[in-house]
Structures are given as C-alpha cells and as structure tokens.
Amino acid sequence: MHFLVSNDDGINATGIKALTQALEKLGNITVYAPSGDRSGASNSLTLDRPVRIHKVANNKFSVDGTPTDCVHMALTGLMDNVPDMVVSGINNAANLGDDVLYSGTVAAAIEGRYLGLSAIAFSLATSHKSDQVRHFETAQYFVKKIIQNLQKSPLEKESILNVNIPNLPIDEVKGIKVTRFGNRHKAENTVQELDPRGRKIYWIGPAGPEADAGEGTDFHAIKNGYVSITPMQVDMTKHSVLESIKSWSQTI
C-alpha cells in the first residue's frame, strides 16, 4: 500500500515519527505535515495567503499550513501517484468525543475521505500533553495490527476510523473496543490575563469534563484500558428531521 501521512503536532513531532516507523514495513509512505504545531486547527483551509511547502527528505514535505491544507494540496496536484489511504497521527493526546470537532489530526483524515480515500486517525490517549511517559511503542503496535487488518478487509469508502490508544505498556492494554463517541459538558470559561504591559489577553478555556462517558463510548474504553475504534462518516445531514422541516417549510 501507499500511505499519505499527516498530523497536527507538526512534522518534527515524536508521534509522526513513530507512525512512519510503524508503517514502513507495510507499504510506501509520503509525508505532508504542518511545519509546526497546528493542534485545534480542525478542518480549516488557508485561503488568505499562499502556503509554502519545503522538501525535508525524499517523500517528506513540511507545509506552512493546517493539516487539512497538507492533505488537500497533496491529493490535488502535488503527489504524482494517488495513495491508497490517508493515515494521520500519532497525536500526542486523546481525541475523544467532542474533541474530534476541533482536532487537526482527525481533520486530516476527514480531508482524505472528502477526496475519495479511506482514512484513519490515531491518537495516544495521554492525560495531558505534558505527561512525561508516553508509550508510543504501544501505539505503534496497534497501528500495525489495525492497518494489517484493513489491508485484508478494506474500509467502505465513506468510512473514517478514529482510533485512540491508551497510554499504557503493551501488556497492560486489555484489548480493542469498537465504540461510539461520548461527549463532554460545556467547556470551561475563557481565561483572562494581563500581558507584561498590563494589556488584557485571553486563552481558550479547558475542555469540559466528561458527560456521556458510559459503557460503549470511546471515553469508557480508554478509561478501562482498551483501544477505542470509532467509525465516522462525513454525511452531516440530520435525516430524522427532514420530513418535519418539509411539512412546515411548504407553508412559507
């Protein structure tokens, strides 16, 4: 297989190095990744300025843009050969529940799907990016196992997999759970501070605590030591209310 690899932590992040190492024995790899940390970039495209791209090594490119820029530009004219799959990660923090709305890691996979490829996003579920012990070797093990199974049983083209791996030694991981997304309570308040000159500055507040995190959710799987695999799709239509809206819209 030929893999297009991206992430949101940046081209020099430990996670993307671990991902490419895991994929090397499974196929050919081309990397288009942001030049720096673009966590939280979601599905944004850079449209207000040119995007600069630098060749770092053979089949490895640094992109001065978002994860979505990376995958979009790679697949719309920069790559000579169309890859078989987009693989994003390994993110240096969990992408669970509502997190996927903001995640650049998941966005890179979504963009691959928008452009017609199977796609998968991998995240190491550290409790915080400052965690000193990160078991990327565990993530690598499950990356290889999951990709090998997908090679035998390919995803439906409309599918995206969001995979979170617990930050544990391999022998402490209990197995794999196929899950649905949980969700969080409302985010914490915006944080207001003063800069050294006394001017107000603001930080986005922390994510809210878990709300729907019961059995069957991605939150529950990770909390209990399981790898979480959540299938996604990009059809955002609320099909269940189509007829209801039609009934009153015809009276306007």
N, C-alpha and C positions, 0 to 999 in steps of 0.2 A: 504494500500500500504506500501511497504518497500522502504524508500528513502536512497540512499547513498549521503551524503552531503560533499561538499568540498568548498574551496575558494582559493584566492591567498593572502589575507591580513593576514593570519595566524590564528591558532586555537583559539587564545585569542581575536580576533577582535570582535568588537561590532556587526558587520554585520552578522557573522556566528551564534552568539548567538541569534540575532533577527530571523534569518532564522529557526533555530531549534525550537524556541518557536512557530513560525507560523505553522510549520509542525507537531508539537506534536499531535495535535488533528485530524490530517488527516491520520496518519499511524505510523509505526515504523521507527526509524531513526538510522543509523550508520554513524559516522563521521570519515573521514580520511582527515586531513587538515595539511598544512605545519606548522612546528614548529615556523616559523617566517614569516615576510612579503616577499612574492615572487612575488610582482606585476611586470608585464612586462616579466615574465618567458616564456610566450607563451606556445608552445606545447613541450617544451624541456623535455627530459628524462635524468636522472642521470645515466650515463654509466661508469664513470671513477672512481667510488668509491662505497663502499657499502652504502645502505640507512638504517639509524637507525629509528626504529619505537617504540614509547613508549605508553603504555596504560595509558590514563589520567583518564578515568572512564569507566563504563560499556558502550560498543559500542561507545567509543570515543578514537581516536588514533591520536597522534602527529607524523608527518612524517618529518624527516630531509631531505626534498627534495622538488621538484616542485609540483604544482597542478596536473600536468599530472602523475607524479610518484604516487601521492596519489590515484588517480582513477585507474590507471593501475594496481598497486600492489593489491589494494583492490579487484578488479574484477578478478585477475588472481591467486587466490590461498589463499588470506588472509581471505576472507569472507566465512563463512560456507554456507550461503544461498544467491543466486543471487537476488539483489534488483530489483524493478520494474522500477526505474527511478533514474537518477543522477541529483541532484539539486545543483547548485553552487552559492555562494554569501553569503550574500548580499554585493556586492562590495561597497566600500566607495568612489566611484567616478563613473562617467559615462563611459560606454563602447559603444561609438557611431561611426559609420562609420569605418574608417581605424583603430580605436583603437582596434578592435577585433583581428587584426593580432598579436598584442603584448600581449593581455590580458590573464593572467593566469586564471582569472575567467571563461572566455569563453573557454579557452583550457581544463579546467576540464570537461566542458560539452561536448566538442568535443570528448574527450577521451572516455567518456561514450558511445557516439554514435558509435565510432570506434569499441567498444567492444559489440555492439549489443543492447544497451538500449536507450530508449527515454531520452532526456536530455534538461535541461533548465538552463540558466544563468540569475541571477538577479543582477541589479546594481542600486544603489541610485545615481541619477544624481546631485550630489553636484557640484558646480562650481570649487571647489578645495578641496583637502583633509584636508586643514586647516580650512574649514568652521566650525564655532562653533555650528551652529544649524543644526542638521541632523535629518530629520523626518523618522526615521526607522519604526515608527508606521505606517506611510503611506505605506512604502514598505511591511510591514507585512500584511497589509490589502489586498493589491493586490496579494501578494504571495498566500494567502489562496484562493482568488477568482479565480485566474488563475489555480491553481492546482486542485481545485474542478471541474472546467470545463473540465480540461484534464482527470480527472477520469471518467467523463461521456462520453467524446469524445476523446479517446487517439490519440496521435500523430502518424503519419506514422513513421515507424521505422527509416527511413533515415532522419528524421527531427530533428532539434535543434531549440529552441527558445531563442533568445537574448532579454531580457526584461530590459528596463530602466524605472525607476520610477522617476518623478520629485521630487525634494527636497522641497515639499510643504506640508502644513497641508492637511489632507484627504479631507476636504470640499472645498479646493481650486483646487483640481485636476479636470479637465474638462471631463475626460473620457479616453478611450483607442483608440489608432490608430494602425492599422496594417500597417507597414512601410517597406520601403526598406532602405538599407544602403546608407547614404550620403558619402562624402569623404572630406578630408582636402587638403589644399595646402601643399607644401613641408615643412618638419619640419624646425624649426629654427636651426641656426648654433650650432655646438658643443661649449660648454663654456669652455674656458681655464683659469685656475687659478694657483696660486703658493701655495704650502703647507708651513707650518711654517719654513721649512728648505730651502725654495727657489726653490724647485723642481716643475716642471710642473705637474699639474693634470688636468683631463678633466672630464666634465659632459656631458651626453647626453642632447642636447638642447630641449626646449619645443616643444610640438606638434604644427604643423602648424595651422593657422586659418581655419575656415570652407570654403570650396569651393562649393561643391554641397550640399546645405542645404535647398533646396526649399521644397514646399509642397509635401508631400508624403514620405519625408525622416525621419529617426529617429531624426536627429538634429531638424528639424522643429517641430515635435511633442513635444519634450521636451521643446523647447523654448516657445511653446504656451500652456504649462501646461497640456499636455496629457501624459499618459503612452504609451511608444512605444514598440510594439511587432514585432520583425523582425524574420521571419523564415529563417533558414540557412540550407545548406546541405554541405556534405564533398566531393562531386564529384568536383574536381578542373580541370577537363578536359575542354578545350576550344572547345566545339563541333563544333562551327560555322566555325572553320578554318581547321578541319580535312581533308576535301576534297581538299582544296587549297594546303596543305602541301603534300598530297599524289601525287598530279599532278606533282610537281617538284621533289619530293624525288625519284620517279621511274626513273628519268633520270640520277641519280648519279651513 
